């Protein structure tokens, strides 16, 4: 899948993330006009706050994975805290967000794009929601973790000389489940430069529809092992990449 498509998907994903967050804020704003002590209404309200927090985490990860500063996450969380804490539909309300700080996270962000077949883009924060008044006294804690995990593996068959038949498997997971990719760019190292195999007459790709993609192609590639790289955007627009070394198999 070509880079142009990936760039279009990133722009679209950023737009969608902003729309989702704006919609979430609008829904909470509407709730302010309907004061009710009904437990179901209150539960929906808390769920809306959790979902909004998830959208903030995801949109921030999209931004940072594309080169934005890690501080974007805290800036966005500060805004979400201020918005939620200003809502007095059910009485006094206070939301506090703490980005994950223990390794492998820094400022709530983990970008680990490895050279041994695995890449991770992740954002994580813990939340404490306190609400009191109108017959309610709530101390609710929850964690939001959004993670895109990429795995790249494969091998080649020696056809004689420098000729090699390569097979590459790319697997993608989002938040612990198998997920489809929005865009994949596969490359291999040839003559000290990353090379796009899609122009080769032998190039084939197969999408299994479950987050697994198989690529095969043949080319003259001197030496061993053969370095490969996959750059992926998931359907949310989060970017992740991974490299690996393919041996003869």
VEXKE-78860 format. One record per residue: residue number from 0; residue in one letter; chain; z, x, y of N, C-alpha, C in turn. Coordinates in steps of 0.2 Angstrom, whole numbers. Atoms other than C-alpha are relative to their C-alpha. Layout:
VEXKE-78860
   n res chain   nup neast nnorth  caup caeast canorth   cup ceast cnorth
 NUM   a     A     Z     X      Y     Z      X       Y     Z     X      Y
...
//
This chain:
VEXKE-78860
   n res chain   nup neast nnorth  caup caeast canorth   cup ceast cnorth
   0   x     A     0     4     -6     0      0       0     0     4      6
   1   x     A     1    -5     -5    -5      8      16     5    -1      6
   2   x     A    -5    -1     -5     6     14      31    -1    -6      5
   3   x     A     1     5     -5    -2      1      43     4    -6     -1
   4   x     A    -4     6      2     5    -13      33     7     1      1
   5   x     A    -7    -2     -1    22     -5      33     2    -1      7
   6   x     A    -2     1     -7    22     -4      52     0    -7      2
   7   x     A     0     7     -2    17    -22      54     6    -3     -3
   8   x     A    -6     3      3    31    -27      42     6     2      3
   9   x     A    -6    -2     -3    44    -17      51     1    -4      7
  10   x     A    -1     4     -6    40    -25      68     2    -7     -2
  11   x     A    -2     7      2    40    -42      59     7    -1     -2
  12   x     A    -7     0      2    57    -38      51     5     0      6
  13   x     A    -5    -1     -5    65    -33      67     0    -7      4
  14   x     A     0     6     -3    59    -49      75     3    -5     -3
  15   x     A    -3     5      4    65    -60      61     8     1      0
  16   x     A    -7    -1      0    82    -51      61     3    -2      7
  17   x     A    -3     3     -7    84    -55      80     0    -7      0
  18   x     A     0     8      0    79    -73      77     6    -3     -4
  19   x     A    -5     3      4    91    -75      63     7     1      4
  20   x     A    -7     0     -3   106    -68      73     0    -5      6
  21   x     A     0     5     -5   101    -78      88     1    -7     -2
  22   x     A    -1     7      3   100    -94      77     7    -1     -2
  23   x     A    -7     1      2   117    -90      70     5    -1      6
  24   x     A    -5     1     -6   125    -88      87    -1    -7      3
  25   x     A     2     7     -2   116   -105      92     4    -5     -4
  26   x     A    -4     5      4   124   -114      77     7     0      2
  27   x     A    -7    -1     -2   141   -107      81     1    -4      7
  28   x     A    -1     3     -6   139   -113      99     0    -7      0
  29   x     A     0     7      1   134   -130      94     7    -3     -3
  30   x     A    -6     2      3   150   -131      83     5    -1      5
  31   x     A    -5     1     -5   160   -129      99     0    -7      3
  32   x     A     0     7     -3   155   -146     105     3    -5     -5
  33   x     A    -3     5      5   162   -155      89     6     3     -3
  34   x     A    -6    -2      3   180   -152      87     2    -4     -5
  35   x     A    -2     4      6   186   -157      70     5     4     -4
  36   x     A    -5    -3      4   201   -153      59    -2    -1     -7
  37   x     A     2     1      6   191   -157      44    -1     7     -4
  38   x     A     0    -7      3   193   -143      31    -7     2     -2
  39   x     A     6    -2      1   175   -144      26    -4     3      6
  40   x     A     3    -3     -6   169   -141      44     3     7      1
  41   x     A    -3    -6     -2   181   -127      46    -3     5     -5
  42   x     A     3    -4      5   175   -119      30    -7     2      1
  43   x     A     7    -2     -2   157   -120      36     0     5      6
  44   x     A     0    -4     -6   162   -112      52     2     7     -2
  45   x     A    -2    -7      3   170    -97      43    -6     3     -3
  46   x     A     6    -2      3   155    -96      32    -5     3      5
  47   x     A     5    -2     -5   144    -95      47     1     6      3
  48   x     A    -2    -6     -2   154    -81      54    -2     6     -4
  49   x     A     2    -5      5   152    -71      38    -7     1      0
  50   x     A     7     0      1   134    -75      37    -3     4      6
  51   x     A     2    -4     -6   132    -69      55     1     7      0
  52   x     A    -2    -7      0   141    -53      52    -5     4     -5
  53   x     A     5    -3      5   129    -50      37    -7     1      4
  54   x     A     6    -1     -4   114    -52      49     0     5      5
  55   x     A    -1    -6     -4   121    -40      61     0     6     -3
  56   x     A     0    -6      4   124    -27      48    -7     2     -2
  57   x     A     7    -1      2   106    -29      41    -4     2      6
  58   x     A     4    -2     -6    98    -29      58     1     7      2
  59   x     A    -1    -7     -2   107    -13      62    -2     5     -4
  60   x     A     3    -4      5   102     -5      46    -7     1      1
  61   x     A     7    -1     -2    84     -8      50    -1     4      5
  62   x     A     1    -5     -6    86      0      67     1     7     -2
  63   x     A    -2    -7      1    95     15      61    -4     4     -5
  64   x     A     4    -3      5    84     18      45    -7     2      3
  65   x     A     6    -2     -3    69     19      57     1     5      6
  66   x     A    -1    -5     -5    77     32      68     5    -1      5
  67   x     A    -5     2     -5    90     23      79     6     4     -1
  68   x     A    -7    -3      1   107     30      82     5    -4     -4
  69   x     A    -5     4      5   121     26      70     4    -4      5
  70   x     A    -5     3     -4   131     20      85    -3    -7      2
  71   x     A     3     6     -1   119      5      86     4    -6     -4
  72   x     A    -4     4      4   129     -3      72     7    -2      3
  73   x     A    -7     1     -4   146     -2      82    -2    -4      6
  74   x     A     2     3     -6   137     -8      97    -1    -8     -1
  75   x     A     2     7      2   130    -24      88     6    -3     -2
  76   x     A    -6     3      2   147    -27      80     5    -2      6
  77   x     A    -4     1     -6   156    -26      97    -3    -7      3
  78   x     A     3     6     -3   144    -40     103     2    -6     -4
  79   x     A    -2     6      4   147    -51      88     7    -1      0
  80   x     A    -7     1     -1   166    -48      89     1    -4      7
  81   x     A    -1     4     -6   165    -54     107    -2    -7      0
  82   x     A     2     7      0   155    -69     104     4    -4     -5
  83   x     A    -4     4      4   165    -75      89     7    -1      3
  84   x     A    -7     1     -3   182    -72      98     0    -4      6
  85   x     A     0     5     -5   176    -82     112    -1    -7     -2
  86   x     A     0     6      3   175    -97     101     6    -3     -1
  87   x     A    -7     3      1   190   -109     102    -1    -7     -3
  88   x     A     1     6      3   183   -123      92     6    -2     -4
  89   x     A    -6     1      4   198   -122      80     6     3      3
  90   x     A    -6    -3     -3   210   -114      92    -1     7      2
  91   x     A     1    -7     -1   213    -96      95    -3     4     -5
  92   x     A     4    -4      5   201    -84      87    -1     7      1
  93   x     A     1    -8     -2   200    -65      85    -4     3     -6
  94   x     A     4    -4      5   187    -55      75     0     7      1
  95   x     A     0    -7     -1   189    -37      72    -5     3     -6
  96   x     A     5    -3      5   175    -26      63     2     8      0
  97   x     A    -1    -7      1   178     -9      56    -5     3     -4
  98   x     A     5    -3      5   163      1      50     3     5     -5
  99   x     A    -3    -5      5   166     11      34    -1     7      3
 100   x     A     0    -7     -3   171     29      38     1     5     -6
 101   x     A    -1    -5      6   175     36      20    -7     2     -2
 102   x     A     6    -3      4   161     47      12    -2    -5     -5
 103   x     A     6    -3     -3   147     44       9    -2    -4      7
 104   x     A     1     3     -6   148     33      25     2     4      6
 105   x     A    -2    -3     -6   148     39      43    -2    -5      5
 106   x     A     1     5     -5   150     26      57    -3    -6     -3
 107   x     A     2     6      3   147     13      44    -7     1     -3
 108   x     A     7    -1      2   130     20      39    -1     6     -5
 109   x     A     2    -5      5   123     30      24    -7     0     -1
 110   x     A     7    -1      1   106     37      24     0     6     -5
 111   x     A     0    -6      5   104     48       8    -7     0     -3
 112   x     A     7     0      3    86     51       5    -1     7     -4
 113   x     A    -1    -7      4    87     64      -9    -7     2     -3
 114   x     A     6    -4      3    75     76     -18     0     0     -7
 115   x     A    -1     0      7    81     72     -35    -1    -7     -3
 116   x     A     2     7      2    73     54     -37     4    -6      2
 117   x     A    -4     6     -2    85     43     -28     1     0      8
 118   x     A    -1     1     -7    86     37     -10     4    -6      2
 119   x     A    -5     5     -2    99     26      -2     0    -1      8
 120   x     A    -1     2     -7    99     16      15     6    -5     -1
 121   x     A    -6     5      1   116      7      17     4    -1      7
 122   x     A    -4     2     -5   127     -1      30     6    -4     -2
 123   x     A    -6     4      3   145     -7      27     5     0      6
 124   x     A    -5     1     -5   159    -14      38     5    -5     -3
 125   x     A    -6     5      2   176    -23      35     2    -4      6
 126   x     A    -1     5     -6   180    -38      45     7    -3     -1
 127   x     A    -6     4      0   197    -47      49    -1    -5      5
 128   x     A     1     6     -5   196    -64      56     7    -4      0
 129   x     A    -6     3     -1   212    -72      63    -1    -6      4
 130   x     A     1     6     -3   212    -90      68     7    -4      0
 131   x     A    -6     4      0   227   -101      73    -1    -6      6
 132   x     A     0     6     -5   230   -118      82    -4    -6     -4
 133   x     A     3     6      3   224   -136      78     2    -1     -7
 134   x     A    -3     1      7   235   -136      62    -3     6     -5
 135   x     A     2    -5      4   227   -120      56     3     7      1
 136   x     A    -3    -7     -1   234   -102      53    -4     4     -5
 137   x     A     4    -3      5   221    -91      45     0     8      1
 138   x     A     0    -7      0   221    -72      41    -5     1     -6
 139   x     A     5    -1      5   204    -69      32    -3     7      1
 140   x     A     3    -7      0   197    -52      27    -6     0     -5
 141   x     A     6     0      5   180    -49      20    -4     7      2
 142   x     A     4    -6     -1   168    -34      18    -8    -2     -1
 143   x     A     7     1      1   149    -34      21    -3     7     -1
 144   x     A     3    -6      2   139    -21      12    -8    -1     -1
 145   x     A     7     1      1   120    -21      13    -3     7     -2
 146   x     A     3    -7      3   111     -7       2    -7    -1     -3
 147   x     A     7     0      3    93     -3      -2     0     7     -4
 148   x     A     0    -6      4    92      9     -17    -7     1     -3
 149   x     A     7    -2      3    75     18     -22     1     5     -5
 150   x     A     0    -5      5    72     27     -38    -7     2     -1
 151   x     A     6    -3      1    57     38     -41     0     5     -6
 152   x     A     1    -5      6    52     46     -58    -7     0     -3
 153   x     A     6     0      3    38     50     -69    -1     7     -4
 154   x     A     2    -6      4    28     64     -78    -7     1      1
 155   x     A     7     0      0    11     71     -80    -2     3     -7
 156   x     A     4    -3      6    -1     76     -94    -4     5      2
 157   x     A     4    -6     -2    -9     93     -93    -7    -1     -4
 158   x     A     7     1      2   -28     91     -95    -4     6      0
 159   x     A     3    -6      0   -32    109     -94    -2     3      7
 160   x     A     0    -3     -6   -33    121     -80     5    -3      5
 161   x     A    -4     3     -5   -26    113     -64     0    -8     -1
 162   x     A     1     7      1   -31     95     -70     7    -3     -3
 163   x     A    -6     4      2   -16     83     -72    -1    -7      1
 164   x     A     0     7      0   -14     65     -76     7    -2      1
 165   x     A    -7     1     -2     1     59     -67     2    -8      0
 166   x     A    -3     7      0    12     43     -70     6     0      4
 167   x     A    -5     1     -4    24     38     -57     3    -7      0
 168   x     A    -3     7      0    37     24     -58     5     0      6
 169   x     A    -4     1     -6    45     17     -42     4    -6     -1
 170   x     A    -4     6      1    60      5     -43     4    -1      6
 171   x     A    -3     2     -6    68     -4     -29     6    -5     -2
 172   x     A    -5     5      0    85    -13     -28     3    -1      7
 173   x     A    -3     2     -6    93    -23     -14     6    -3     -1
 174   x     A    -6     3      1   111    -27     -14     2    -1     -7
 175   x     A    -2     0      7   113    -23     -32    -5    -4     -5
 176   x     A     5     4      4    98    -34     -38    -7     3      1
 177   x     A     7    -3     -1    80    -29     -41    -4    -4      5
 178   x     A     3     3     -6    69    -33     -26    -7     3      1
 179   x     A     7    -2     -2    51    -33     -21     0     4      6
 180   x     A     1    -4     -6    45    -20      -9    -5    -3      5
 181   x     A     5     3     -5    37    -25       8    -6     5      0
 182   x     A     5    -5      0    27     -8       8     2     6     -3
 183   x     A    -1    -6      3    26      7      -2    -6     5      1
 184   x     A     4    -6     -1    18     24       2     2     5     -5
 185   x     A    -1    -5      5    16     36     -12    -4     6      1
 186   x     A     3    -6     -1    12     54     -10     2     6     -5
 187   x     A    -2    -5      4    11     70     -20    -2     7      4
 188   x     A     1    -6     -3    11     88     -15    -6     4     -3
 189   x     A     6    -4      3    -5     98     -16    -2     4      6
 190   x     A     2    -5     -5   -10    114      -7     5     0      6
 191   x     A    -5     0     -5     7    113       3     0    -5      5
 192   x     A     1     6     -4     3     96      10     1    -6     -4
 193   x     A    -1     6      3     8     79       6    -7    -4      0
 194   x     A     6     3      1    -7     70      -1     0    -7     -2
 195   x     A     1     7      1   -12     51      -2    -4    -1     -6
 196   x     A     4     1      6   -18     47     -20    -5    -6      0
 197   x     A     4     7      0   -26     30     -15    -7     1      0
 198   x     A     8    -1      0   -43     38     -12    -3     3     -6
 199   x     A     2    -3      6   -44     45     -29    -4    -6     -4
 200   x     A     3     5      4   -56     36     -41     4    -2     -6
 201   x     A    -5     1      6   -43     37     -55     6    -4      2
 202   x     A    -7     3     -2   -29     29     -44     0    -7     -2
 203   x     A    -2     7      2   -21     13     -51     7    -1      1
 204   x     A    -7     2     -1    -6      4     -47     2    -7     -3
 205   x     A    -1     6      3     3    -10     -56     7    -3      3
 206   x     A    -6     3     -3    16    -22     -48     3    -5     -6
 207   x     A    -3     4      6    28    -29     -62     3    -7      3
 208   x     A    -3     6     -3    35    -42     -50     7     0      0
 209   x     A    -8     0      0    53    -37     -52     3     6      3
 210   x     A    -3    -6     -3    55    -22     -41    -2     7     -3
 211   x     A     2    -6      3    46    -10     -53    -8     1      1
 212   x     A     7    -1     -2    29     -2     -48    -2     7     -4
 213   x     A     3    -6      4    19     10     -59    -7     2      3
 214   x     A     6    -3     -3     6     22     -52    -3     5     -5
 215   x     A     4    -6      4    -7     33     -62    -6     2      4
 216   x     A     6    -3     -3   -20     45     -55     0     7     -3
 217   x     A     1    -6      2   -28     61     -60    -3     4      5
 218   x     A     2    -4     -5   -31     76     -49     1     7     -2
 219   x     A    -1    -7      1   -32     95     -49     6     2      4
 220   x     A    -6    -2     -4   -14    100     -44     3     7     -3
 221   x     A    -2    -7      3   -10    119     -46     8     0     -1
 222   x     A    -7    -2      1     7    124     -53     4    -6     -3
 223   x     A    -5     5      3    22    114     -60     7     2      2
 224   x     A     1     7      0    32    104     -57    -4    -2      6
 225   x     A     4     3     -5    22     92     -46     5    -4      4
 226   x     A    -4     3     -4    32     86     -31    -3    -7      2
 227   x     A     2     7     -2    31     67     -27     4    -3      5
 228   x     A    -4     3     -5    37     56     -13    -2    -7      1
 229   x     A     1     7     -2    39     37     -10     4    -2      6
 230   x     A    -3     3     -6    42     29       6    -1    -7      0
 231   x     A     0     7      2    47     11       5     3    -4      6
 232   x     A    -3     5     -4    51     -4      17     1    -5     -5
 233   x     A    -1     6      3    60    -18       9    -2    -6      4
 234   x     A     3     6     -3    56    -36      13     4    -1      7
 235   x     A    -4     1     -6    70    -35      27    -2     5      5
 236   x     A     2    -5     -5    62    -20      35     4     6      0
 237   x     A    -4    -6      1    75     -7      29    -5     5     -3
 238   x     A     4    -6      2    66     10      27     5     4     -5
 239   x     A    -3    -5      5    71     22      12    -5     4     -3
 240   x     A     5    -5      4    62     37       4     4     4     -5
 241   x     A    -3    -5      5    65     48     -11    -6     5     -2
 242   x     A     4    -5      3    57     63     -18     2     2     -7
 243   x     A    -1    -2      7    56     70     -36    -5     5     -2
 244   x     A     4    -5      3    49     84     -46    -2    -2     -7
 245   x     A     2     2      7    38     79     -61    -2     5     -4
 246   x     A     1    -5      5    37     89     -76    -5    -3     -5
 247   x     A     5     3      5    25     88     -91     4    -4     -5
 248   x     A    -3     4      4    29     74    -102    -4    -3     -5
//
